[in-house]
Amino acid sequence: MQYMQASKLAKMKKLSVERFNQLVGIGFIASFATLIDDIVAYSAVFVEDSIMFTSAGIIAATILEIYVAIYASEKLARIKYKDEIASAGLVVLGFLILTGII
């Protein structure tokens, strides 16, 4: 069984420049949305007595991220190994939490 998987990996197609640019663009947009969300969520640390603004910012960032996720879901559905990528991401996140880095 491992031999079959190795042969599939050996026959992987090269990424075209267009596909590479699409993946970089999607990654940039996701990183930018996460950055904005983190800035809004952690702004309460630097500003006193702003619970209302902090809550509104977190809700606004959440709505924005949901909108972006729905809008990009059509393009994300084309990714072949999305379950494996998500599982690996969760394992890395769990390890970072376990070790106290996050």
Secondary structure, 3 states (H helix, E strand, C coil): CHHHHHHHHHCCCCCCHHHHHHHHHHHHHHHHHHHHHHHHHHHHHHCCCCHHHHHHHHHHHHHHHHHHHHHHHHHHCCCCCHHHHHHHHHHHHHHHHHCCCC
